[in-house]
Amino acid sequence: MELNQENTYTKPYSSNHIQTQISQKPSINIKSFPENYQVISKLGSGSFGSVVLARYRKDQDNLLRKDAKCESTMLSPLKESYCHLDSLVAIKTMNKRLPNLTDYYKVKEIQFIHSIPSHPGLVQIYDIFIDNNNFQLHIVMESMNSNLFNLVKQRNNDHFSPQTLKSILTQLLGAILHIHNHEFFHRDVKPENILVIPTLLYFGSNDSIPPNRKKDRYIIKLADFGLSRSIHNFKPYTAYIATRWYRSPEVLLRKKWYGKPFDIWAFGTVAVELANFKPLFPGENELEQLYLILRILGNPSMPNKIISSHNSYKIPLGGYWDEAQTLASKLGLHLPFCIGSLINDILPENYYPGLKDVIKACLTWNPDLRADVNTLCSLPYFQNTSIYQDKEENKSKKQILNGLKLGSSSIKLSNFTNKIFPKTSIDKNVYDDFDDGYEENFINHSNLLNLLIMIVTNKRLKN
């Protein structure tokens, strides 16, 4: 391949050149899209590219990659994937064409797929290839029936039963546990990225459903790994982090370092949304997003003695985080006193026993005090579920690995791997995300924020 001064393609890849570049790399093939797949319909699009539903033109048994290079990656086939094998697939296509073939291995989503073993809670990846005609990157994955956003909408306020909700949250938390155990975090957990299909439809018949899946009404798969990051990556990243409604306080307030707790916050907001069938923090911009969090979690600053000595005063739902006001001040904001809500104001009374403790553990101002994924798995709500057993198995493996690391210099990093991403500048690297991010600016709206909170606070005090 040669590039001209405008950095555009002047001649296609030669077959020998392609094979030389990828011989030492796993999993990216070069082939014709139209010869292998027939597009049926468009599923979605964005700045990254598009997703289509397609039909595999060849023997569907060839969809699952079985070569050794795919082991310990998301291309490694799961036992359940053989049951769900179908000629229908979803294909995600990247709009941008990169200068060199090997550059595609630097795309963060590809790095994630190559670094994380397959898991029942993550969408099965069938193939990664570059079309030999237009040189676009394609990610082929299993097709699912819908996502949680659409499922909630379709149910039209017909809330999930306690058993179904627990099944969904157990599967989702299992996916996050798997990602965190492999030193990554997702950064974009939201209902649209949680794919869903009825269990019977996934396995094809009642006889094919495994015993451990009999109680699951739906199969849940976390997808879209374009924003995922390794906690060992110290480089700056794009300013656009996840969907606004699910952004944690440390991201909204531009904290310099953050990590796995970000996913825990998102999990908590999704759990409330699935329980209530409405989003918890549906801010129209980052200013309103911060206001909604203050209204529910209360002010994160320690109160003065007069307020704290009052008989009616209680520690706010979100707890305290002294750094919040410091971060807000750097943005030109002031976080005034706000009472906040009670957990009973957020979740239906006694309808989902034990879930309130999960939500309180997730929705804390201070990311360092937020529960980690293993702590969540140990809460009573998740006991007697598959996630509790998975957590115990991973705990045992981690103890063995830690024993092997004793005496190694790598142990010095253990206290910092939970929050090591500096959010200091916009990363313009085309490999970072399929999404072109944007930065919302609310610095000039501090007076409006303070006015809104004062109005709400005064109303609550009068009532």
C-alpha positions as CSV (number, residue, x, y, z in Angstrom):
1,M,0.0,0.0,0.0
2,E,1.2,3.5,-0.8
3,L,-0.1,6.8,0.4
4,N,0.0,10.1,-1.4
5,Q,0.5,13.6,0.2
6,E,-3.2,13.8,1.1
7,N,-2.8,10.6,3.0
8,T,-5.3,8.7,0.8
9,Y,-5.0,5.3,-0.8
10,T,-3.4,5.3,-4.3
11,K,-3.2,1.5,-4.7
12,P,-4.7,-1.4,-2.9
13,Y,-3.0,-3.8,-0.5
14,S,-1.2,-6.6,-2.2
15,S,-1.8,-10.1,-0.8
16,N,1.8,-10.7,0.0
17,H,2.2,-7.4,1.8
18,I,-0.9,-8.1,3.9
19,Q,0.2,-11.5,5.0
20,T,3.6,-10.2,5.9
21,Q,2.2,-7.5,8.2
22,I,-0.3,-9.8,10.0
23,S,1.7,-13.0,10.3
24,Q,2.7,-12.2,13.9
25,K,-0.7,-10.9,14.9
26,P,-3.9,-12.9,15.6
27,S,-7.4,-12.7,14.5
28,I,-7.7,-10.0,11.8
29,N,-8.5,-11.5,8.4
30,I,-8.6,-9.9,4.9
31,K,-11.6,-10.9,2.8
32,S,-14.5,-9.7,0.8
33,F,-17.5,-8.5,2.7
34,P,-20.1,-9.2,0.0
35,E,-18.7,-12.7,-0.7
36,N,-19.2,-13.7,2.9
37,Y,-22.1,-11.6,4.2
38,Q,-25.4,-10.4,2.9
39,V,-26.7,-7.2,4.6
40,I,-30.3,-7.5,5.7
41,S,-31.0,-4.3,7.6
42,K,-29.3,-1.4,9.3
43,L,-29.3,-1.6,13.1
44,G,-27.6,1.7,14.1
45,S,-25.0,4.3,13.2
46,G,-22.8,6.9,14.9
47,S,-19.7,8.9,14.4
48,F,-17.7,5.6,14.7
49,G,-19.5,4.0,11.7
50,S,-22.5,1.6,11.5
51,V,-23.9,-1.7,12.7
52,V,-25.9,-3.9,10.4
53,L,-27.8,-7.2,10.6
54,A,-26.4,-9.6,8.0
55,R,-26.6,-13.2,6.9
56,Y,-23.5,-15.4,6.7
57,R,-23.4,-16.8,3.2
58,K,-21.3,-19.9,4.0
59,D,-21.6,-22.8,6.4
60,Q,-22.5,-21.3,9.8
61,D,-20.2,-23.8,11.6
62,N,-17.3,-21.8,10.2
63,L,-18.4,-18.7,12.1
64,L,-16.7,-19.9,15.3
65,R,-13.0,-19.5,15.1
66,K,-11.1,-22.5,16.5
67,D,-7.5,-21.7,15.8
68,A,-5.0,-21.5,18.7
69,K,-4.4,-17.8,18.3
70,C,-7.9,-17.1,19.4
71,E,-7.5,-18.7,22.8
72,S,-7.8,-16.2,25.7
73,T,-9.5,-13.7,23.5
74,M,-13.1,-12.9,22.9
75,L,-12.9,-14.8,19.6
76,S,-12.6,-18.0,21.5
77,P,-16.0,-19.8,21.2
78,L,-18.1,-20.5,24.3
79,K,-20.1,-23.7,24.7
80,E,-23.3,-21.6,24.8
81,S,-22.3,-20.1,21.4
82,Y,-22.6,-23.4,19.7
83,C,-26.2,-23.6,20.9
84,H,-27.0,-20.1,19.6
85,L,-25.1,-20.5,16.3
86,D,-27.1,-18.9,13.5
87,S,-26.4,-17.5,10.1
88,L,-27.6,-14.1,11.3
89,V,-24.9,-11.9,12.6
90,A,-24.4,-8.3,13.6
91,I,-21.5,-6.5,12.0
92,K,-19.9,-3.3,13.3
93,T,-18.1,-1.3,10.6
94,M,-15.5,1.5,11.3
95,N,-15.8,4.5,9.0
96,K,-12.2,5.6,9.2
97,R,-9.5,3.9,7.1
98,L,-6.1,3.9,8.8
99,P,-2.8,4.5,7.0
100,N,-1.3,1.0,7.6
101,L,-2.9,-2.4,8.1
102,T,-1.1,-3.0,11.4
103,D,-2.6,0.3,12.7
104,Y,-5.9,-1.5,13.0
105,Y,-4.5,-3.5,15.9
106,K,-4.1,-0.3,17.8
107,V,-7.8,0.4,17.8
108,K,-8.9,0.2,21.4
109,E,-11.8,-2.1,20.8
110,I,-9.6,-4.5,18.9
111,Q,-7.1,-4.4,21.8
112,F,-9.9,-5.2,24.2
113,I,-11.2,-8.1,22.1
114,H,-7.6,-9.5,21.9
115,S,-7.0,-9.1,25.7
116,I,-10.2,-10.5,27.3
117,P,-11.3,-14.1,27.2
118,S,-14.8,-15.0,26.1
119,H,-17.5,-14.9,28.8
120,P,-21.2,-15.7,28.8
121,G,-21.9,-12.1,29.8
122,L,-20.1,-10.6,26.9
123,V,-21.3,-10.7,23.3
124,Q,-19.6,-13.5,21.4
125,I,-17.2,-12.1,18.7
126,Y,-17.0,-14.3,15.6
127,D,-14.5,-12.5,13.4
128,I,-12.5,-9.4,12.8
129,F,-11.7,-8.6,9.2
130,I,-10.8,-5.9,6.8
131,D,-12.7,-5.8,3.5
132,N,-10.3,-6.3,0.6
133,N,-12.1,-3.7,-1.5
134,N,-12.7,-0.7,0.7
135,F,-10.2,-1.5,3.5
136,Q,-12.8,-0.9,6.3
137,L,-12.5,-2.7,9.6
138,H,-15.5,-5.0,10.5
139,I,-16.3,-6.7,13.7
140,V,-18.6,-9.7,13.4
141,M,-20.6,-10.8,16.5
142,E,-23.6,-12.8,17.5
143,S,-26.9,-11.2,16.8
144,M,-29.3,-10.6,19.8
145,N,-33.0,-9.9,19.8
146,S,-32.9,-6.4,21.4
147,N,-31.3,-4.3,24.1
148,L,-32.5,-3.4,27.6
149,F,-33.4,0.1,26.5
150,N,-35.8,-1.2,23.9
151,L,-37.1,-4.0,26.1
152,V,-38.1,-1.6,28.8
153,K,-39.8,0.6,26.3
154,Q,-41.7,-2.3,24.8
155,R,-42.9,-3.6,28.1
156,N,-44.8,-0.3,28.6
157,N,-44.5,-0.1,32.4
158,D,-44.9,-3.8,32.9
159,H,-42.1,-4.0,35.5
160,F,-39.8,-7.0,35.8
161,S,-40.6,-9.5,38.5
162,P,-38.0,-9.5,41.4
163,Q,-36.6,-12.8,40.0
164,T,-36.2,-11.5,36.5
165,L,-34.6,-8.3,37.6
166,K,-32.1,-10.2,39.8
167,S,-31.3,-12.5,36.9
168,I,-30.6,-9.5,34.6
169,L,-28.4,-7.7,37.2
170,T,-26.6,-10.9,38.1
171,Q,-25.6,-11.5,34.5
172,L,-24.6,-7.8,34.0
173,L,-22.5,-7.8,37.2
174,G,-20.9,-11.0,36.1
175,A,-19.8,-9.4,32.8
176,I,-18.3,-6.4,34.7
177,L,-16.6,-8.7,37.2
178,H,-15.0,-10.6,34.3
179,I,-13.8,-7.3,32.7
180,H,-12.4,-5.9,36.0
181,N,-10.6,-9.2,36.8
182,H,-8.7,-8.8,33.5
183,E,-7.6,-5.3,34.4
184,F,-10.0,-3.4,32.1
185,F,-13.0,-1.3,32.7
186,H,-15.9,-0.8,30.2
187,R,-16.6,3.0,30.5
188,D,-20.0,2.8,28.7
189,V,-22.3,0.6,30.7
190,K,-25.9,1.7,29.7
191,P,-29.1,0.0,28.7
192,E,-28.4,0.5,25.0
193,N,-25.2,-1.5,25.3
194,I,-26.7,-4.4,27.2
195,L,-28.1,-6.8,24.6
196,V,-30.9,-9.1,25.4
197,I,-32.8,-12.1,24.0
198,P,-35.3,-14.5,25.5
199,T,-33.6,-17.6,26.9
200,L,-35.8,-20.0,24.9
201,L,-35.1,-18.1,21.7
202,Y,-31.3,-18.1,22.4
203,F,-31.0,-21.9,23.0
204,G,-33.8,-22.9,20.6
205,S,-35.6,-25.4,22.8
206,N,-36.3,-26.1,26.5
207,D,-34.2,-29.2,26.3
208,S,-31.2,-27.2,25.1
209,I,-31.3,-24.7,28.0
210,P,-28.5,-25.6,30.5
211,P,-29.6,-26.2,34.1
212,N,-27.9,-23.0,35.3
213,R,-29.9,-21.0,32.8
214,K,-33.4,-22.5,33.5
215,K,-34.4,-19.6,35.8
216,D,-33.2,-16.9,33.5
217,R,-36.0,-15.5,31.4
218,Y,-33.5,-13.5,29.3
219,I,-29.9,-13.9,28.2
220,I,-28.0,-10.7,28.8
221,K,-24.8,-9.7,27.0
222,L,-22.7,-6.6,27.5
223,A,-21.5,-5.1,24.2
224,D,-19.7,-2.1,22.6
225,F,-16.2,-2.1,23.8
226,G,-15.0,1.0,22.0
227,L,-14.5,3.1,25.1
228,S,-13.0,0.2,27.2
229,R,-9.6,0.8,28.7
230,S,-6.8,-1.2,30.4
231,I,-6.2,0.2,33.9
232,H,-2.4,0.0,33.0
233,N,-2.7,2.5,30.2
234,F,-1.4,5.8,31.3
235,K,-2.1,7.8,28.1
236,P,-4.7,10.5,28.0
237,Y,-8.1,9.6,26.5
238,T,-10.9,11.3,24.6
239,A,-12.9,13.9,26.6
240,Y,-16.2,12.1,25.8
241,I,-16.7,9.4,28.4
242,A,-19.9,7.3,28.3
243,T,-23.4,8.5,28.0
244,R,-24.2,11.5,30.2
245,W,-26.9,9.9,32.3
246,Y,-24.5,7.2,33.5
247,R,-21.4,9.4,34.1
248,S,-20.1,9.3,37.7
249,P,-19.4,12.5,39.7
250,E,-15.6,12.2,39.4
251,V,-16.0,12.3,35.6
252,L,-18.5,15.2,35.6
253,L,-16.2,17.2,37.9
254,R,-13.1,16.4,35.7
255,K,-11.2,14.4,38.3
256,K,-7.7,13.7,36.9
257,W,-7.7,10.0,37.7
258,Y,-10.5,7.5,37.6
259,G,-11.0,3.8,36.8
260,K,-13.1,0.8,37.8
261,P,-15.4,2.7,40.2
262,F,-16.8,4.4,37.1
263,D,-18.4,1.1,36.0
264,I,-19.8,0.5,39.5
265,W,-21.6,3.9,39.4
266,A,-23.0,3.1,36.0
267,F,-24.2,-0.3,37.2
268,G,-26.0,1.3,40.1
269,T,-27.8,3.8,37.8
270,V,-28.8,1.1,35.4
271,A,-30.1,-1.1,38.3
272,V,-32.4,1.7,39.4
273,E,-33.6,2.4,35.9
274,L,-34.5,-1.3,35.4
275,A,-36.4,-1.3,38.7
276,N,-38.3,1.9,38.0
277,F,-38.5,1.8,34.2
278,K,-37.2,5.4,34.1
279,P,-33.6,6.8,34.3
280,L,-32.3,8.0,37.6
281,F,-30.3,11.0,36.4
282,P,-31.7,12.1,32.9
283,G,-29.8,15.3,32.6
284,E,-30.1,17.3,29.4
285,N,-26.6,18.6,29.8
286,E,-23.7,18.2,32.3
287,L,-24.9,21.1,34.3
288,E,-28.3,19.5,34.9
289,Q,-26.7,16.1,35.3
290,L,-24.7,17.4,38.3
291,Y,-27.8,19.2,39.7
292,L,-29.8,15.9,39.6
293,I,-27.1,14.0,41.4
294,L,-27.0,16.7,44.1
295,R,-30.7,16.6,44.5
296,I,-30.7,12.9,45.1
297,L,-27.4,12.2,46.8
298,G,-27.2,15.4,48.8
299,N,-24.2,17.7,49.2
300,P,-20.9,15.8,49.5
301,S,-19.3,18.3,51.9
302,M,-19.3,17.9,55.7
303,P,-21.9,20.2,57.2
304,N,-21.1,22.8,59.9
305,K,-21.8,22.0,63.5
306,I,-25.2,23.9,63.5
307,I,-26.6,21.8,60.7
308,S,-25.2,18.5,61.8
309,S,-26.4,18.9,65.4
310,H,-30.0,19.3,64.2
311,N,-32.2,16.4,65.2
312,S,-33.6,16.0,61.6
313,Y,-30.1,15.9,60.0
314,K,-28.9,12.7,58.4
315,I,-25.8,11.8,56.5
316,P,-26.7,12.3,52.8
317,L,-27.4,9.2,50.7
318,G,-24.2,9.8,48.6
319,G,-21.9,10.2,51.7
320,Y,-19.1,12.7,51.9
321,W,-16.4,13.6,49.4
322,D,-14.3,16.6,50.4
323,E,-12.6,16.7,47.0
324,A,-15.9,17.3,45.2
325,Q,-16.0,21.0,46.1
326,T,-12.3,21.5,45.2
327,L,-12.9,20.0,41.8
328,A,-16.1,22.1,41.3
329,S,-14.2,25.3,42.2
330,K,-11.7,24.6,39.4
331,L,-14.7,24.6,37.1
332,G,-16.1,27.8,38.5
333,L,-18.9,26.0,40.4
334,H,-20.1,26.0,44.0
335,L,-22.0,23.1,45.4
336,P,-24.4,24.6,47.9
337,F,-26.1,22.7,50.8
338,C,-28.7,20.2,49.5
339,I,-30.6,17.8,51.7
340,G,-30.8,15.0,49.1
341,S,-33.3,12.0,49.0
342,L,-33.8,8.8,50.9
343,I,-33.2,5.4,49.4
344,N,-36.9,4.7,49.8
345,D,-37.6,7.7,47.5
346,I,-35.6,5.9,44.7
347,L,-36.7,2.3,44.8
348,P,-40.2,0.8,45.3
349,E,-40.8,-0.1,49.0
350,N,-39.8,-3.7,49.7
351,Y,-40.5,-4.8,46.1
352,Y,-36.9,-5.8,45.4
353,P,-35.5,-6.9,48.8
354,G,-31.8,-6.4,49.2
355,L,-31.4,-4.2,46.1
356,K,-31.4,-1.0,48.1
357,D,-28.1,-2.0,49.8
358,V,-26.6,-2.7,46.3
359,I,-27.7,0.8,45.1
360,K,-26.3,2.6,48.2
361,A,-23.0,0.8,47.7
362,C,-22.8,2.0,44.1
363,L,-24.0,5.6,44.3
364,T,-21.4,7.3,46.5
365,W,-19.8,10.6,45.7
366,N,-16.4,9.4,46.7
367,P,-15.1,6.8,44.1
368,D,-12.6,5.4,46.7
369,L,-15.5,4.5,49.0
370,R,-17.6,3.1,46.2
371,A,-18.0,-0.7,46.5
372,D,-15.8,-2.7,44.1
373,V,-17.3,-5.5,42.0
374,N,-16.3,-8.3,44.5
375,T,-18.0,-6.4,47.4
376,L,-21.2,-6.1,45.4
377,C,-21.1,-9.9,44.6
378,S,-20.9,-10.6,48.3
379,L,-24.0,-8.6,49.3
380,P,-27.0,-10.6,50.4
381,Y,-28.9,-9.7,47.2
382,F,-26.6,-11.7,45.0
383,Q,-26.1,-14.7,47.3
384,N,-27.4,-18.0,45.9
385,T,-26.7,-16.7,42.4
386,S,-24.1,-17.7,39.9
387,I,-22.2,-14.4,40.4
388,Y,-21.4,-15.3,44.0
389,Q,-19.9,-18.6,42.9
390,D,-17.9,-16.9,40.1
391,K,-16.6,-14.3,42.6
392,E,-15.4,-17.0,45.0
393,E,-13.6,-18.8,42.2
394,N,-11.9,-15.6,41.0
395,K,-10.9,-14.8,44.6
396,S,-9.1,-18.1,44.8
397,K,-7.3,-17.5,41.5
398,K,-6.3,-14.0,42.5
399,Q,-4.8,-15.2,45.8
400,I,-2.6,-17.7,43.9
401,L,-1.5,-15.0,41.4
402,N,-0.7,-12.5,44.2
403,G,1.4,-15.2,45.9
404,L,3.4,-15.6,42.7
405,K,3.9,-11.8,42.5
406,L,5.4,-11.4,46.0
407,G,8.8,-9.9,45.8
408,S,8.2,-8.5,42.3
409,S,8.4,-4.8,41.6
410,S,5.0,-5.1,39.9
411,I,3.4,-5.3,43.4
412,K,4.1,-1.6,43.9
413,L,1.5,-0.7,41.3
414,S,-1.3,-2.6,43.2
415,N,-2.5,0.4,45.1
416,F,-2.9,2.6,42.0
417,T,-4.4,0.3,39.3
418,N,-8.0,1.2,40.3
419,K,-7.7,4.8,39.1
420,I,-4.8,5.6,36.8
421,F,-6.3,7.5,33.8
422,P,-5.3,11.2,33.6
423,K,-8.1,13.2,32.1
424,T,-6.0,16.2,31.2
425,S,-6.5,16.7,27.5
426,I,-8.5,15.5,24.5
427,D,-6.9,12.5,22.8
428,K,-7.0,13.0,19.1
429,N,-5.5,9.6,18.3
430,V,-7.7,8.0,15.6
431,Y,-7.1,4.6,17.2
432,D,-8.6,5.5,20.6
433,D,-12.3,5.2,19.9
434,F,-14.7,4.5,17.1
435,D,-16.6,7.5,18.6
436,D,-15.5,11.1,18.0
437,G,-16.0,12.6,21.4
438,Y,-17.1,16.0,22.5
439,E,-16.6,18.0,25.7
440,E,-19.6,19.7,27.3
441,N,-18.9,23.0,28.9
442,F,-20.8,24.1,32.0
443,I,-18.2,26.4,33.6
444,N,-20.2,29.5,32.7
445,H,-23.4,28.2,34.2
446,S,-22.5,28.0,37.8
447,N,-25.0,30.7,38.9
448,L,-27.8,28.8,37.1
449,L,-26.8,25.6,38.9
450,N,-26.8,27.3,42.3
451,L,-30.2,29.0,41.6
452,L,-31.8,25.6,40.7
453,I,-30.5,23.9,43.8
454,M,-31.6,26.8,46.1
455,I,-35.1,26.6,44.6
456,V,-35.4,22.9,45.2
457,T,-33.8,23.1,48.7
458,N,-36.2,25.9,49.8
459,K,-39.2,23.9,48.6
460,R,-38.1,20.8,50.5
461,L,-37.5,22.9,53.7
462,K,-41.0,24.5,53.4
463,N,-42.6,21.1,53.0
